[in-house]
Amino acid sequence: MEKRARTLGVVWYCGPLSAVLLLVFACSSNRYETYQEPRVAVASWYGPEFHGKPTASGDRFDMYALTCAHRDLPFGTLIKVTNSSGGKSVHCTVNNRGPYVSGRDIDLSYAAAMEIGLVGSGTAKVTIEYLGRDVRYVKEVRSAFSDVPYTIQVGSFKEADYAERLKEGLELRCASVYVAETMINGATYYRVRIGRFQNRDDALNLATRLAEEGYSPLVTHYDEQTLP
């Protein structure tokens, strides 16, 4: 088996990397609790360009389904979005990360945007109300332990742009996300991974947080040869 890899946009920090990563997630993982009370936000929408492509949660994006992308709410979070102009509301499920444009807080699917009259204006102030969580989005941690160090794999794709999109979503809340390009039996795979851990428990703790958020983490060996 031939293997080669590259990293794209890796962010490194001084000090114990695993501690920094855990701190990043510990600080951001509780942010969604503020949505127990209605919250004002800026909404936009997305549609045809991404229709049929995988979301950060692993779902295929369906522009006609009532879903949305959010920066930090766990996948499967059920919310009510009300357009401040006109008062129309829609219930939708968070299954993606975004938006990536500064000043915007939530991206509605085309169908959800249509429900509240957002398509024409493009953006609008909305109120977000937390309704609950679809626990089917909670995942389990997989592991393939070997010698230290460890890394956490969050996705593997044959399409580089799919890997880049997942990496971009993870970077909204996590440091040291990289894409390892690997050749297996003549086919190229792009593996989205996080960090380098000397301690197995640190890797498992972060992987557990990712699984609770709705990602599908795999704790595996960090291969020094996959980095330039």
C-alpha positions in Angstrom: 0.0 0.0 0.0 1.5 3.3 -1.1 0.9 6.2 1.3 1.6 9.9 1.0 0.0 12.9 2.7 -0.1 16.6 3.0 -1.4 19.1 5.6 -3.5 22.1 4.6 -3.7 25.1 6.8 -2.6 23.4 10.1 -2.7 25.7 13.1 -0.1 24.9 15.8 0.2 26.2 19.3 3.0 26.3 21.9 2.5 24.1 24.9 0.7 20.7 25.2 -1.4 20.5 22.1 -4.0 18.2 23.6 -4.6 20.6 26.5 -5.1 23.5 24.1 -7.6 21.5 22.0 -9.5 20.4 25.1 -9.6 24.0 26.3 -10.9 25.2 23.0 -13.8 22.7 23.1 -14.4 23.1 26.8 -14.9 26.8 26.3 -17.1 26.5 23.1 -19.1 23.3 23.8 -21.3 25.1 26.4 -22.2 28.0 24.2 -25.4 26.4 22.9 -26.8 26.4 26.4 -27.4 30.2 26.0 -30.1 29.2 23.4 -32.4 28.0 26.2 -33.6 31.6 25.9 -34.6 33.2 22.5 -31.6 34.8 20.8 -31.4 37.5 18.1 -29.2 36.6 15.1 -28.5 37.4 11.5 -29.6 34.7 9.0 -28.7 34.0 5.4 -29.5 31.0 3.2 -27.8 28.5 0.9 -29.2 26.2 -1.8 -28.4 25.0 -5.3 -24.6 25.2 -5.1 -24.5 22.8 -2.2 -27.5 20.6 -3.0 -26.6 16.9 -2.7 -23.2 17.5 -1.2 -22.3 16.1 2.3 -22.8 18.4 5.3 -20.5 18.5 8.3 -22.8 16.0 10.1 -22.6 13.5 7.3 -26.1 14.2 5.9 -26.5 15.0 2.2 -27.6 18.6 2.0 -31.2 18.8 0.6 -32.1 22.4 -0.2 -35.8 21.4 0.0 -35.5 20.0 3.6 -36.0 22.2 6.6 -32.4 22.3 7.9 -29.8 24.9 8.7 -26.1 25.4 9.3 -24.9 26.9 12.6 -21.5 27.8 14.0 -21.7 25.9 17.3 -25.1 24.3 18.0 -24.7 20.5 18.1 -26.0 18.6 15.1 -29.6 17.5 15.5 -30.5 20.6 17.5 -34.1 21.6 16.8 -34.8 25.3 16.6 -37.5 27.8 15.7 -36.4 30.7 13.5 -38.6 33.7 13.3 -38.0 36.5 10.8 -38.1 39.8 12.7 -39.6 41.5 9.6 -43.0 40.0 9.2 -43.0 37.5 12.0 -43.0 34.3 9.9 -41.4 31.2 11.6 -40.0 27.9 10.6 -38.8 24.9 12.6 -35.5 23.4 11.3 -32.7 21.0 12.3 -29.0 21.9 12.5 -27.0 19.5 10.4 -24.2 21.6 9.1 -21.5 24.2 10.1 -21.5 27.8 8.9 -22.0 30.4 7.8 -18.4 31.5 7.0 -19.3 35.1 6.2 -18.5 37.6 9.0 -21.6 39.1 10.6 -23.8 36.1 9.9 -24.9 33.5 12.5 -27.0 31.0 10.7 -27.5 29.6 7.2 -31.0 28.3 6.4 -31.7 25.8 3.6 -33.6 27.2 0.6 -36.8 25.6 1.9 -36.5 27.1 5.4 -35.6 30.5 4.0 -38.7 30.4 1.7 -40.9 29.6 4.8 -39.9 32.9 6.5 -39.6 35.1 3.4 -35.8 35.3 3.5 -34.9 34.3 -0.1 -35.6 37.7 -1.6 -33.7 39.8 0.9 -30.8 37.4 1.2 -30.2 38.2 4.9 -32.4 39.2 7.8 -32.5 39.6 11.6 -34.1 36.6 13.2 -34.9 35.2 16.6 -33.7 31.7 17.4 -35.5 29.6 19.9 -34.2 26.2 21.2 -36.7 23.4 20.9 -34.7 20.3 21.8 -32.3 17.8 20.2 -32.7 14.8 17.9 -30.4 12.4 19.8 -30.0 10.2 16.7 -27.3 12.6 15.7 -25.2 11.7 18.7 -22.4 9.3 17.5 -20.0 6.8 19.1 -16.3 7.0 19.4 -14.4 4.5 17.3 -10.7 3.6 18.0 -7.8 1.9 16.3 -5.2 2.2 18.9 -1.5 1.5 18.3 1.7 3.2 19.5 1.7 6.9 20.4 1.1 9.5 19.3 -2.6 9.6 18.4 -4.8 11.7 16.2 -8.5 12.0 15.7 -10.0 11.3 12.3 -13.3 13.0 11.6 -13.9 12.1 8.0 -12.4 10.5 4.9 -13.3 11.4 1.3 -12.3 10.8 -2.2 -13.2 14.4 -3.1 -10.8 17.0 -1.8 -13.4 19.8 -1.7 -15.6 17.7 0.7 -12.6 17.3 3.0 -11.8 21.0 2.9 -15.5 21.9 3.7 -15.4 19.7 6.8 -12.1 21.1 7.8 -13.4 24.6 7.5 -16.4 23.7 9.7 -14.2 22.2 12.4 -11.9 25.2 12.4 -14.8 27.4 13.6 -14.3 25.8 17.0 -11.1 23.8 17.0 -7.4 24.3 16.5 -4.9 22.1 14.6 -7.3 20.6 12.0 -5.4 19.1 9.0 -6.1 17.1 5.8 -3.9 14.0 5.2 -3.9 12.9 1.6 -3.4 9.1 1.3 -3.1 6.7 -1.6 -4.7 3.3 -1.0 -4.8 0.7 -3.8 -4.4 3.5 -6.4 -7.2 5.7 -5.0 -6.6 9.0 -3.3 -8.4 9.6 0.0 -8.5 12.9 1.9 -8.7 12.3 5.7 -9.7 15.2 8.0 -7.9 14.9 11.3 -7.3 16.9 14.5 -4.2 17.2 16.6 -1.4 15.1 17.9 -1.8 13.4 21.3 0.7 11.7 23.5 -2.0 10.7 26.0 -4.7 8.3 24.9 -7.2 9.7 27.5 -6.8 13.2 26.1 -7.6 11.9 22.6 -10.6 10.0 23.9 -11.9 12.9 25.8 -11.9 15.2 22.8 -13.3 12.5 20.6 -16.2 12.0 23.0 -17.0 15.7 22.8 -16.9 15.5 19.0 -19.2 12.4 19.1 -21.7 14.2 21.4 -21.7 17.1 19.0 -22.6 14.8 16.1 -19.3 14.0 14.4 -18.0 10.5 13.8 -14.5 10.5 15.4 -11.9 7.7 15.0 -9.0 7.8 17.4 -6.0 6.4 15.5 -2.3 6.5 15.1 -0.7 9.9 14.1 1.7 9.0 11.3 4.7 11.4 11.3 5.3 10.4 7.6 2.0 11.9 6.6 3.3 15.4 7.3 5.8 17.4 5.2 
